[in-house]
Amino acid sequence: MPHNDLERLLENDPYNQRRIFVLSCLHDAVYFLRHGPHRRDDVISSLQEEVLGEISVGISSAVMERDAEFERLCRNLELVVPVALRTLRRYNDRESDADVADDIISCIPTSLQQPHRWDPEVEEVSDGEQSDRQSIRSYRH
């Protein structure tokens, strides 16, 4: 399957969109808790309305898709987000924000925290370049 077709398939997949949505909400929450204390209310509403709203659907979707990492993430969030919301509402200081950010990060399985990095030493070769290289090699022999 060509790379563009795969990207289009992933973009149109509701399950994949849900995963991306939850992970991007968590990323934004952690970023704002650590670097943007003026966005604290946005973090609270995002966790409450968006993340909590996706958890139950996320768990059942992950079970059906046999995605253990996303299921574990949603189950961890099911426990941590209510506590995080109480902490954010009760305490209004940078230390509490950092603690909540750390708790959110600890919920995310390692495989979802660190995507595979692009290795500049290994370049992707298109089909056209591959056929050009093969024709050059055959011409030399």
KOLTITI-694175 format. One record per atom (N, C-alpha, C, CB): residue in three letters; x, z, y. Coordinates in steps of 0.2 Angstrom, whole numbers, padded with zeros to 4 digits, always signed. Last residue first. Glycine has a CB too. Example, Ala and Ser with C-alpha at 12.3 -4.5 7.8 and 13.67 -1.06 7.14 Angstrom:
<rs>
SER+0064+0035-0011SER+0068+0036-0005SER+0064+0039+0000SER+0070+0029-0003ALA+0066+0039-0028ALA+0062+0039-0022ALA+0066+0039-0016ALA+0057+0045-0022
</rs>
This chain:
<rs>
HIS+0138-0076-0015HIS+0140-0076-0022HIS+0140-0083-0025HIS+0136-0072-0027ARG+0132-0077-0003ARG+0139-0075-0003ARG+0142-0076-0010ARG+0140-0068-0001TYR+0118-0079-0006TYR+0122-0084-0003TYR+0130-0083-0003TYR+0120-0085+0005SER+0115-0066-0011SER+0115-0072-0015SER+0118-0078-0013SER+0107-0074-0017ARG+0116-0059+0001ARG+0120-0057-0004ARG+0120-0063-0009ARG+0117-0051-0008ILE+0106-0065+0009ILE+0112-0066+0011ILE+0117-0064+0006ILE+0114-0061+0017SER+0094-0062+0001SER+0096-0069+0002SER+0103-0070+0005SER+0091-0073+0007GLN+0094-0048+0003GLN+0095-0051-0004GLN+0097-0059-0003GLN+0089-0051-0008ARG+0092-0047+0017ARG+0098-0045+0014ARG+0099-0048+0007ARG+0098-0037+0013ASP+0079-0053+0017ASP+0085-0056+0021ASP+0091-0054+0018ASP+0084-0054+0028SER+0072-0044+0010SER+0072-0051+0007SER+0078-0054+0011SER+0066-0055+0008GLN+0073-0033+0018GLN+0075-0032+0011GLN+0076-0039+0009GLN+0070-0029+0007GLU+0066-0037+0030GLU+0074-0036+0030GLU+0077-0036+0023GLU+0075-0029+0034GLY+0053-0038+0025GLY+0057-0044+0027GLY+0064-0043+0028GLY+0054-0046+0034ASP+0050-0025+0021ASP+0051-0030+0016ASP+0054-0036+0018ASP+0044-0032+0014SER+0061-0014+0030SER+0055-0017+0029SER+0056-0023+0024SER+0052-0021+0036VAL+0068+0001+0026VAL+0070-0006+0027VAL+0063-0009+0025VAL+0075-0008+0022GLU+0073+0016+0034GLU+0068+0013+0031GLU+0069+0005+0032GLU+0061+0015+0033GLU+0088+0025+0032GLU+0084+0020+0036GLU+0079+0017+0032GLU+0088+0015+0041VAL+0096+0039+0032VAL+0092+0035+0028VAL+0087+0031+0032VAL+0089+0039+0022GLU+0101+0046+0043GLU+0106+0042+0039GLU+0102+0038+0034GLU+0110+0047+0035PRO+0091+0053+0049PRO+0093+0046+0052PRO+0098+0043+0048PRO+0096+0048+0059ASP+0077+0058+0041ASP+0084+0059+0040ASP+0087+0052+0043ASP+0087+0059+0033TRP+0064+0068+0046TRP+0066+0061+0046TRP+0074+0062+0046TRP+0064+0057+0051ARG+0058+0081+0036ARG+0061+0079+0042ARG+0064+0072+0041ARG+0067+0083+0045HIS+0042+0087+0031HIS+0049+0084+0029HIS+0052+0080+0035HIS+0047+0078+0024PRO+0037+0101+0040PRO+0036+0095+0037PRO+0042+0092+0036PRO+0032+0090+0042GLN+0034+0117+0039GLN+0040+0113+0040GLN+0039+0106+0037GLN+0047+0116+0038GLN+0022+0123+0036GLN+0026+0125+0042GLN+0031+0119+0044GLN+0029+0131+0042LEU+0018+0119+0024LEU+0014+0117+0029LEU+0017+0118+0036LEU+0007+0119+0029SER+0027+0126+0016SER+0027+0119+0015SER+0022+0115+0021SER+0023+0117+0008THR+0024+0139+0019THR+0030+0136+0021THR+0030+0129+0021THR+0036+0139+0017PRO+0008+0143+0024PRO+0012+0142+0019PRO+0018+0138+0022PRO+0009+0138+0013ILE+0003+0154+0037ILE+0004+0147+0036ILE+0009+0146+0030ILE+0007+0143+0042CYS+0003+0167+0040CYS-0002+0164+0036CYS-0001+0157+0034CYS-0009+0164+0041SER+0014+0169+0049SER+0015+0171+0042SER+0009+0169+0038SER+0015+0179+0042ILE+0008+0164+0061ILE+0014+0160+0058ILE+0014+0162+0050ILE+0020+0161+0061ILE+0000+0175+0064ILE-0003+0168+0062ILE+0002+0164+0059ILE-0005+0164+0069ASP+0009+0185+0066ASP+0004+0186+0061ASP+0001+0179+0059ASP-0002+0190+0063ASP+0015+0180+0077ASP+0019+0181+0071ASP+0014+0181+0065ASP+0023+0187+0072ALA+0005+0181+0086ALA+0008+0174+0085ALA+0012+0175+0078ALA+0012+0172+0091VAL+0003+0194+0087VAL-0003+0190+0084VAL+0000+0183+0082VAL-0008+0189+0089ASP+0015+0198+0093ASP+0013+0201+0086ASP+0008+0196+0083ASP+0011+0208+0086ALA+0014+0192+0105ALA+0019+0190+0101ALA+0018+0192+0093ALA+0026+0193+0103ASP+0003+0199+0110ASP+0003+0192+0110ASP+0008+0190+0105ASP+0004+0189+0116SER+0009+0212+0111SER+0003+0211+0106SER+0002+0203+0105SER-0004+0214+0109GLU+0018+0210+0121GLU+0020+0212+0114GLU+0015+0211+0109GLU+0022+0219+0114ARG+0011+0206+0132ARG+0015+0201+0129ARG+0017+0203+0122ARG+0021+0200+0133ASP-0006+0213+0132ASP+0001+0213+0134ASP+0005+0208+0130ASP+0004+0220+0133ASN-0019+0219+0131ASN-0018+0213+0135ASN-0011+0214+0137ASN-0023+0213+0141TYR-0029+0223+0117TYR-0023+0224+0121TYR-0021+0218+0125TYR-0017+0226+0116ARG-0042+0219+0113ARG-0041+0226+0114ARG-0035+0227+0119ARG-0040+0230+0108ARG-0042+0206+0110ARG-0047+0208+0115ARG-0045+0215+0117ARG-0054+0208+0111LEU-0031+0205+0101LEU-0031+0201+0108LEU-0036+0204+0113LEU-0032+0194+0107THR-0036+0212+0091THR-0030+0214+0094THR-0030+0211+0101THR-0024+0212+0090ARG-0047+0205+0087ARG-0048+0212+0089ARG-0042+0214+0093ARG-0050+0216+0083LEU-0041+0193+0083LEU-0046+0193+0088LEU-0047+0200+0091LEU-0052+0190+0086ALA-0033+0198+0072ALA-0030+0195+0078ALA-0035+0195+0084ALA-0028+0188+0076VAL-0044+0201+0063VAL-0039+0206+0066VAL-0036+0204+0072VAL-0034+0208+0060PRO-0049+0188+0061PRO-0053+0193+0064PRO-0049+0199+0067PRO-0058+0196+0059VAL-0037+0181+0055VAL-0040+0179+0062VAL-0045+0185+0065VAL-0044+0173+0061VAL-0034+0186+0043VAL-0030+0188+0048VAL-0033+0186+0055VAL-0023+0184+0048LEU-0043+0182+0033LEU-0041+0189+0033LEU-0038+0191+0040LEU-0037+0191+0028GLU-0044+0169+0034GLU-0050+0172+0034GLU-0049+0180+0035GLU-0053+0171+0027LEU-0031+0165+0033LEU-0034+0165+0040LEU-0040+0169+0040LEU-0035+0158+0043ASN-0029+0165+0019ASN-0025+0170+0024ASN-0028+0170+0031ASN-0018+0167+0024ARG-0038+0155+0016ARG-0039+0162+0014ARG-0035+0167+0018ARG-0038+0162+0006CYS-0031+0144+0022CYS-0038+0146+0025CYS-0040+0153+0022CYS-0043+0141+0022LEU-0019+0144+0015LEU-0019+0145+0022LEU-0026+0147+0025LEU-0017+0138+0026ARG-0024+0141+0002ARG-0020+0148+0004ARG-0020+0149+0011ARG-0013+0148+0001GLU-0029+0128+0004GLU-0033+0134+0002GLU-0030+0141+0004GLU-0035+0133-0005PHE-0017+0122+0007PHE-0022+0122+0013PHE-0027+0128+0011PHE-0026+0116+0014GLU-0010+0123-0005GLU-0007+0126+0001GLU-0013+0127+0007GLU-0002+0121+0004ALA-0018+0117-0015ALA-0017+0124-0015ALA-0014+0127-0009ALA-0012+0126-0021ASP-0030+0106-0016ASP-0024+0107-0011ASP-0023+0115-0011ASP-0026+0104-0005ARG-0040+0100-0023ARG-0035+0103-0027ARG-0029+0104-0022ARG-0033+0099-0033GLU-0052+0096-0017GLU-0046+0092-0017GLU-0040+0094-0020GLU-0044+0091-0009MET-0060+0107-0019MET-0062+0101-0022MET-0056+0096-0022MET-0067+0098-0018VAL-0052+0117-0012VAL-0053+0118-0019VAL-0055+0111-0022VAL-0059+0123-0020ALA-0053+0112+0001ALA-0046+0112-0002ALA-0047+0113-0010ALA-0043+0118+0001SER-0067+0113+0003SER-0064+0106+0003SER-0057+0106+0000SER-0063+0104+0010SER-0068+0127+0003SER-0072+0123-0002SER-0069+0116-0002SER-0079+0123+0000ILE-0060+0130+0014ILE-0058+0133+0008ILE-0062+0128+0002ILE-0061+0140+0007GLY-0066+0123+0025GLY-0059+0121+0023GLY-0057+0124+0016GLY-0054+0124+0028VAL-0078+0129+0026VAL-0078+0122+0024VAL-0071+0120+0022VAL-0080+0118+0030SER-0072+0142+0031SER-0076+0141+0024SER-0077+0134+0022SER-0083+0144+0026ILE-0065+0138+0042ILE-0062+0141+0037ILE-0066+0140+0030ILE-0061+0148+0038GLU-0070+0132+0054GLU-0068+0128+0049GLU-0065+0131+0042GLU-0062+0124+0052GLY-0074+0143+0062GLY-0079+0139+0060GLY-0077+0134+0055GLY-0081+0135+0066LEU-0061+0149+0065LEU-0066+0153+0060LEU-0072+0148+0058LEU-0069+0159+0064VAL-0057+0138+0073VAL-0053+0140+0067VAL-0058+0144+0062VAL-0047+0144+0068GLU-0066+0138+0084GLU-0064+0132+0080GLU-0061+0134+0073GLU-0059+0128+0084GLU-0070+0151+0089GLU-0075+0145+0088GLU-0073+0140+0083GLU-0077+0142+0095GLN-0059+0159+0088GLN-0066+0161+0086GLN-0070+0156+0084GLN-0069+0165+0092LEU-0048+0152+0092LEU-0048+0155+0085LEU-0055+0157+0083LEU-0044+0162+0086SER-0053+0147+0104SER-0051+0143+0099SER-0051+0146+0092SER-0044+0140+0101SER-0055+0159+0111SER-0061+0155+0110SER-0059+0150+0105SER-0063+0152+0116ILE-0041+0164+0112ILE-0047+0168+0108ILE-0053+0164+0107ILE-0049+0174+0113VAL-0035+0154+0119VAL-0033+0156+0112VAL-0039+0159+0108VAL-0026+0160+0112ASP-0041+0155+0131ASP-0042+0149+0127ASP-0040+0150+0120ASP-0037+0143+0130ASP-0037+0167+0135ASP-0044+0167+0134ASP-0045+0160+0130ASP-0048+0166+0140ARG-0023+0164+0137ARG-0025+0169+0132ARG-0032+0168+0130ARG-0024+0176+0134ARG-0016+0157+0146ARG-0021+0154+0142ARG-0023+0158+0136ARG-0017+0147+0139HIS-0007+0165+0152HIS-0013+0163+0156HIS-0018+0160+0152HIS-0011+0159+0162PRO+0004+0165+0143PRO-0001+0171+0143PRO-0007+0170+0147PRO+0003+0177+0146GLY+0012+0155+0136GLY+0007+0154+0141GLY+0002+0159+0141GLY+0004+0147+0140HIS+0021+0157+0125HIS+0023+0154+0131HIS+0018+0153+0137HIS+0026+0147+0130ARG+0015+0164+0114ARG+0022+0165+0116ARG+0024+0162+0123ARG+0026+0162+0111LEU+0002+0159+0115LEU+0003+0166+0114LEU+0010+0168+0116LEU+0001+0169+0107PHE+0003+0145+0115PHE+0001+0149+0121PHE+0002+0156+0121PHE-0007+0147+0121TYR+0009+0144+0102TYR+0012+0141+0108TYR+0010+0145+0114TYR+0012+0134+0109VAL-0002+0148+0094VAL+0005+0152+0093VAL+0009+0150+0100VAL+0009+0149+0087ALA-0012+0139+0097ALA-0013+0147+0098ALA-0006+0150+0098ALA-0017+0149+0092ASP-0006+0127+0093ASP-0008+0128+0100ASP-0009+0136+0102ASP-0014+0125+0102HIS-0006+0129+0079HIS+0000+0128+0083HIS-0001+0129+0091HIS+0002+0120+0082LEU-0019+0131+0076LEU-0015+0136+0075LEU-0008+0135+0079LEU-0013+0137+0068CYS-0024+0118+0080CYS-0027+0124+0083CYS-0022+0130+0082CYS-0034+0126+0080SER-0017+0110+0070SER-0015+0109+0078SER-0018+0115+0082SER-0018+0103+0080LEU-0022+0115+0058LEU-0015+0116+0060LEU-0013+0115+0067LEU-0011+0111+0055VAL-0036+0110+0060VAL-0034+0118+0059VAL-0027+0119+0061VAL-0036+0120+0052PHE-0033+0096+0061PHE-0037+0100+0066PHE-0035+0108+0066PHE-0044+0099+0066ILE-0027+0093+0049ILE-0024+0092+0055ILE-0027+0096+0061ILE-0024+0084+0057ARG-0038+0096+0040ARG-0031+0100+0040ARG-0028+0099+0046ARG-0027+0096+0034ARG-0048+0087+0045ARG-0049+0095+0045ARG-0042+0098+0045ARG-0054+0097+0039GLN-0042+0075+0042GLN-0043+0077+0049GLN-0044+0084+0050GLN-0050+0073+0051ASN-0042+0076+0028ASN-0036+0076+0032ASN-0037+0078+0039ASN-0032+0069+0031TYR-0056+0075+0026TYR-0052+0081+0024TYR-0046+0081+0027TYR-0051+0080+0016PRO-0060+0063+0032PRO-0062+0069+0035PRO-0058+0075+0032PRO-0069+0070+0033ASP-0049+0049+0034ASP-0051+0054+0029ASP-0053+0061+0032ASP-0045+0055+0024ASN-0044+0041+0044ASN-0052+0041+0043ASN-0054+0045+0037ASN-0054+0034+0041GLU-0031+0043+0044GLU-0034+0045+0050GLU-0042+0045+0049GLU-0033+0039+0055LEU-0028+0039+0031LEU-0027+0046+0032LEU-0031+0048+0039LEU-0020+0048+0033LEU-0030+0025+0032LEU-0034+0029+0027LEU-0033+0036+0029LEU-0031+0027+0020ARG-0020+0022+0042ARG-0027+0021+0044ARG-0032+0025+0039ARG-0029+0013+0043GLU-0008+0025+0035GLU-0010+0029+0041GLU-0017+0028+0043GLU-0006+0026+0047LEU-0010+0015+0025LEU-0010+0022+0023LEU-0011+0026+0029LEU-0003+0024+0020ASP-0009+0003+0032ASP-0015+0005+0029ASP-0015+0012+0027ASP-0015+0000+0023ASN+0005+0005+0037ASN-0001+0005+0042ASN-0008+0006+0038ASN-0001-0002+0046HIS+0012+0003+0025HIS+0012+0009+0028HIS+0006+0010+0033HIS+0019+0010+0032PRO+0004-0005+0011PRO+0008-0005+0017PRO+0007+0002+0021PRO+0006-0011+0021MET+0004+0000-0006MET+0000+0000+0000MET+0004+0000+0006MET-0005+0006+0000
</rs>
